[in-house]
Amino acid sequence: MENRITIREAITENDVASFWKQLCAYYRRDIFPDPGDGDRDYFLSDAHRERIQKIHDRPQDRCHYLFFRRDGQDIGFAMPVIYTTGDRKCFILEFCVFPGNRGKGSGKKCARALLDWAKENGALYAELNCGGDQRREHFWQSVGFIPNGADQWGQPLMILPPAEDVPVTVEMLADPEDWQLIKLENGFLKEIGEQMLTREHQAQLAQAIRDGRITFFVARRGYRAIGMCSVARCFSTFACTDTGAFEDFYIEPAFRKKGVARKLAKAAQEWCRENDVASLTVCCAPCDELMYQKLGFDISLGHTYACLTL
């Protein structure tokens, strides 16, 4: 069929060489047009290629080198990873339509062909990093993606939400260095307009968890962590026992209004009862008061004031 987009995988040595030639041209032209950009040299380096090649060559959850093809010619490429051992997410590492083939809906046709390919190969949903580029964000929104937090490096993410309903469970965080916790924290910080976690802050947070100064609860949709909350303990001379502060309450936008907030709040409250934490308090903006009341925080303690010392 004329103008139909098909997908072929780069398998031969020549195909792989051609793929990397186009990928490097894409980095120079579209992603890092400024030669002085600090990240440019790395993405064009042998070290980056070796890292990606290892992901391509691993036996499971591998990335694929794909070309988009129309009327007998390659018109673009994509580099997706399907996490078949996890929750069957297709993460789109790279996506490009060659300059001479852009326009007239070619990008959307390629994107839909890629999503069809991913579904045929076991993916249940898709995610990508749009790099904070508004043009790319608008493009992916036109295909059905929505903004959805940030990754563990603080880069904004977009998701094409899964259609299937999967039970959500809540558990106490076991691994203080779980990368999904950092991902949720960065999504939370991005939403409230704060800076992403630095490596130093990540180490400090992990140590606080190990020391028992803060306890995290994570909501999981299968393998994927989609929400969190925490309880920070402190001793109250009024109650002569521990009390707790309810913090870090965040659910990825794509998974809100599905009862996850109630499950997280309930888990934190029950844990406090079981661990002799006399009360659990939350500080919130006036616009969130009704939400917290519905989640069980229904005793008003007046206004809270703070003096910032750092």
C-alpha positions as CSV (number, residue, x, y, z in Angstrom):
1,M,0.0,0.0,0.0
2,E,1.4,3.4,-1.1
3,N,2.6,5.7,1.8
4,R,2.2,2.9,4.4
5,I,4.7,3.0,7.2
6,T,6.4,-0.3,8.0
7,I,9.1,-1.1,10.6
8,R,12.2,-3.1,10.0
9,E,14.8,-3.9,12.6
10,A,18.5,-3.3,12.0
11,I,20.0,-6.7,12.2
12,T,23.0,-6.9,9.9
13,E,26.3,-5.2,10.6
14,N,25.6,-2.6,7.8
15,D,22.2,-1.9,9.1
16,V,23.5,-1.3,12.6
17,A,26.2,1.0,11.3
18,S,23.6,2.9,9.3
19,F,21.4,3.2,12.4
20,W,24.2,4.7,14.5
21,K,25.2,7.1,11.7
22,Q,21.6,8.4,11.7
23,L,21.5,8.4,15.5
24,C,24.6,10.5,15.8
25,A,23.3,12.9,13.1
26,Y,20.1,13.2,15.1
27,Y,22.1,14.1,18.3
28,R,24.1,16.8,16.5
29,R,21.2,18.3,14.5
30,D,18.1,18.0,16.8
31,I,19.2,17.3,20.4
32,F,22.5,19.1,20.9
33,P,22.8,21.7,18.1
34,D,25.1,23.8,20.3
35,P,28.6,22.3,20.0
36,G,29.4,23.7,23.4
37,D,26.6,21.7,25.1
38,G,28.2,19.7,27.9
39,D,26.2,16.5,27.1
40,R,26.9,16.5,23.4
41,D,30.3,14.9,23.6
42,Y,29.1,12.1,25.8
43,F,26.2,11.1,23.6
44,L,28.5,11.1,20.6
45,S,31.1,9.0,22.4
46,D,32.1,5.4,22.2
47,A,31.2,5.1,25.9
48,H,27.5,5.9,25.2
49,R,27.5,3.6,22.2
50,E,28.9,0.7,24.3
51,R,26.3,1.3,27.0
52,I,23.4,1.2,24.6
53,Q,24.9,-1.8,22.8
54,K,24.9,-3.7,26.0
55,I,21.2,-3.0,26.5
56,H,20.7,-4.1,22.9
57,D,22.6,-7.3,23.3
58,R,21.2,-8.4,26.7
59,P,18.9,-11.5,26.6
60,Q,15.9,-9.8,28.3
61,D,14.4,-6.3,28.3
62,R,16.6,-5.4,25.3
63,C,16.4,-2.3,23.2
64,H,15.8,-2.5,19.5
65,Y,17.2,-0.6,16.6
66,L,14.3,0.1,14.3
67,F,13.9,1.9,11.0
68,F,10.6,3.4,9.7
69,R,10.2,2.6,6.1
70,R,7.9,4.1,3.4
71,D,7.8,3.4,-0.3
72,G,11.0,1.4,-0.2
73,Q,13.0,4.0,1.7
74,D,14.0,4.5,5.4
75,I,12.4,7.7,6.6
76,G,13.3,7.6,10.3
77,F,14.2,5.5,13.3
78,A,13.3,4.6,16.9
79,M,15.0,2.9,19.8
80,P,12.5,1.3,22.1
81,V,13.0,-1.0,25.1
82,I,10.2,-3.4,26.1
83,Y,10.4,-4.5,29.8
84,T,8.9,-8.0,29.4
85,T,10.2,-9.0,32.8
86,G,8.6,-6.0,34.5
87,D,5.2,-4.5,33.8
88,R,5.6,-4.8,30.0
89,K,6.3,-1.1,29.5
90,C,7.7,0.1,26.2
91,F,10.2,2.9,26.9
92,I,11.0,5.0,23.8
93,L,14.6,6.0,24.2
94,E,14.8,7.7,20.8
95,F,12.4,8.7,18.0
96,C,13.2,10.6,14.8
97,V,11.8,11.3,11.4
98,F,14.5,12.3,9.0
99,P,14.2,16.1,8.0
100,G,13.4,15.5,4.4
101,N,10.4,13.3,5.4
102,R,8.8,15.5,8.0
103,G,5.4,17.1,7.6
104,K,2.1,15.9,6.3
105,G,1.5,13.8,9.4
106,S,4.6,11.6,8.9
107,G,5.6,11.8,12.5
108,K,2.2,10.7,13.8
109,K,2.1,7.8,11.4
110,C,5.5,6.7,12.5
111,A,4.6,7.0,16.1
112,R,1.4,5.0,15.7
113,A,3.4,2.3,13.7
114,L,5.9,2.2,16.6
115,L,3.1,1.8,19.2
116,D,1.5,-1.0,17.1
117,W,4.8,-2.7,16.8
118,A,5.3,-2.4,20.6
119,K,1.9,-3.9,21.3
120,E,2.6,-6.8,18.9
121,N,5.8,-7.5,20.8
122,G,4.1,-7.6,24.3
123,A,4.0,-4.0,25.5
124,L,1.0,-2.9,27.5
125,Y,1.8,0.8,27.6
126,A,4.5,3.3,26.6
127,E,6.6,6.0,28.2
128,L,9.3,8.4,27.1
129,N,11.4,11.4,28.2
130,C,10.5,14.5,26.3
131,G,13.5,16.4,27.6
132,G,11.4,19.4,28.6
133,D,11.1,20.4,24.9
134,Q,7.6,21.9,24.3
135,R,7.6,21.1,20.6
136,R,8.2,17.4,21.4
137,E,5.7,17.4,24.3
138,H,3.0,18.8,22.0
139,F,3.8,16.2,19.4
140,W,3.5,13.3,21.8
141,Q,0.3,14.8,23.4
142,S,-1.2,14.7,19.9
143,V,-0.6,10.9,19.9
144,G,-2.2,10.4,23.2
145,F,0.6,10.8,25.8
146,I,0.2,12.9,28.9
147,P,2.9,14.5,31.2
148,N,3.6,12.2,34.1
149,G,6.2,13.2,36.6
150,A,9.9,12.9,36.2
151,D,12.5,10.1,36.0
152,Q,15.3,9.4,38.6
153,W,17.5,12.0,37.0
154,G,14.8,14.7,37.1
155,Q,13.9,14.7,33.4
156,P,10.1,15.1,32.7
157,L,8.3,12.0,31.6
158,M,5.3,11.4,29.4
159,I,3.1,8.3,29.4
160,L,0.5,6.7,27.2
161,P,-1.5,5.2,30.0
162,P,-2.2,1.5,30.1
163,A,-5.8,0.6,29.3
164,E,-5.9,-2.5,31.6
165,D,-6.9,-2.2,35.2
166,V,-4.3,-3.8,37.5
167,P,-4.8,-4.2,41.3
168,V,-2.7,-1.6,43.2
169,T,-1.0,-2.8,46.4
170,V,0.7,-0.7,49.1
171,E,3.8,-1.8,50.9
172,M,6.4,-0.4,53.2
173,L,9.5,0.5,51.3
174,A,12.2,-2.2,51.8
175,D,15.1,-0.8,49.8
176,P,16.2,2.7,50.8
177,E,18.0,3.1,47.5
178,D,15.1,1.9,45.3
179,W,15.4,3.9,42.1
180,Q,11.6,4.1,41.8
181,L,11.5,6.1,45.1
182,I,13.9,8.7,43.6
183,K,11.7,8.8,40.5
184,L,8.6,9.5,42.6
185,E,10.4,12.1,44.7
186,N,11.5,13.9,41.6
187,G,8.0,13.8,40.2
188,F,6.7,15.2,43.5
189,L,9.3,18.0,43.6
190,K,8.7,18.9,40.0
191,E,5.0,19.3,40.6
192,I,5.5,21.6,43.6
193,G,8.2,23.6,41.8
194,E,11.2,22.5,43.8
195,Q,14.6,21.4,42.7
196,M,15.3,17.7,41.8
197,L,17.2,15.5,44.3
198,T,20.9,15.8,44.0
199,R,23.1,12.8,44.6
200,E,23.9,14.1,48.0
201,H,20.2,14.5,48.9
202,Q,19.5,11.0,47.6
203,A,22.2,9.6,50.0
204,Q,20.9,11.6,52.9
205,L,17.3,10.4,52.2
206,A,18.5,6.8,52.1
207,Q,20.4,7.1,55.4
208,A,17.3,8.7,57.1
209,I,15.3,5.6,55.9
210,R,17.9,3.2,57.3
211,D,18.0,5.1,60.6
212,G,14.2,4.8,60.9
213,R,13.7,8.5,61.0
214,I,11.3,8.3,58.1
215,T,9.2,5.4,56.8
216,F,8.0,5.3,53.2
217,F,4.9,3.5,51.8
218,V,4.8,2.8,48.1
219,A,1.8,2.0,46.0
220,R,2.6,-0.4,43.2
221,R,0.7,-1.3,40.1
222,G,2.4,-4.6,39.5
223,Y,6.1,-3.9,39.3
224,R,5.7,-0.1,38.8
225,A,5.7,2.2,41.8
226,I,3.0,4.8,41.0
227,G,2.6,6.6,44.4
228,M,4.1,7.2,47.8
229,C,3.8,8.8,51.2
230,S,5.9,8.9,54.3
231,V,5.8,9.1,58.0
232,A,8.5,11.1,59.8
233,R,8.7,10.2,63.5
234,C,9.5,12.6,66.3
235,F,9.1,12.5,70.1
236,S,6.4,14.6,71.6
237,T,6.8,15.8,75.2
238,F,3.0,16.5,75.2
239,A,2.2,12.8,74.5
240,C,5.5,11.4,75.9
241,T,5.7,9.1,73.0
242,D,6.3,9.3,69.2
243,T,4.1,11.2,66.9
244,G,4.3,11.3,63.1
245,A,4.2,13.8,60.2
246,F,2.5,12.7,57.0
247,E,4.7,13.8,54.1
248,D,5.8,13.1,50.5
249,F,2.2,12.4,49.4
250,Y,2.3,11.9,45.7
251,I,0.7,9.8,43.0
252,E,1.7,9.9,39.4
253,P,-0.9,12.0,37.4
254,A,-1.8,9.1,35.1
255,F,-2.9,7.0,38.0
256,R,-4.9,9.5,40.1
257,K,-8.6,9.2,40.9
258,K,-8.4,5.4,41.2
259,G,-8.4,5.1,45.0
260,V,-4.6,5.0,45.4
261,A,-4.6,8.0,47.7
262,R,-6.9,6.4,50.2
263,K,-4.9,3.2,50.2
264,L,-1.7,5.1,50.9
265,A,-3.2,7.1,53.7
266,K,-4.8,4.1,55.3
267,A,-1.5,2.1,55.2
268,A,0.4,5.0,56.9
269,Q,-2.4,5.4,59.6
270,E,-2.5,1.7,60.3
271,W,1.3,1.5,60.6
272,C,1.2,4.3,63.1
273,R,-1.4,2.5,65.3
274,E,0.7,-0.7,65.2
275,N,3.9,1.1,66.1
276,D,2.7,3.2,69.0
277,V,2.8,6.5,67.1
278,A,0.2,8.5,69.0
279,S,-0.9,10.9,66.2
280,L,-0.3,11.5,62.5
281,T,-0.5,15.1,61.4
282,V,-0.3,16.7,57.9
283,C,0.4,20.3,56.9
284,C,-1.4,21.3,53.7
285,A,-2.5,24.3,51.6
286,P,-6.1,25.4,52.2
287,C,-7.1,24.0,48.8
288,D,-6.2,20.5,50.0
289,E,-7.9,20.6,53.3
290,L,-11.1,18.8,52.2
291,M,-9.1,16.0,50.5
292,Y,-7.2,15.3,53.7
293,Q,-10.3,15.4,55.8
294,K,-11.8,12.7,53.5
295,L,-8.6,10.6,54.0
296,G,-9.0,10.6,57.8
297,F,-7.2,13.7,58.9
298,D,-10.3,15.3,60.4
299,I,-9.1,16.9,63.6
300,S,-8.2,20.5,63.2
301,L,-5.1,21.7,65.1
302,G,-5.2,25.3,64.0
303,H,-2.6,27.0,61.9
304,T,1.0,25.9,61.5
305,Y,3.9,28.4,61.3
306,A,7.5,27.7,60.5
307,C,10.9,29.4,60.8
308,L,13.2,28.2,58.0
309,T,16.7,27.8,59.3
310,L,18.5,26.3,56.3
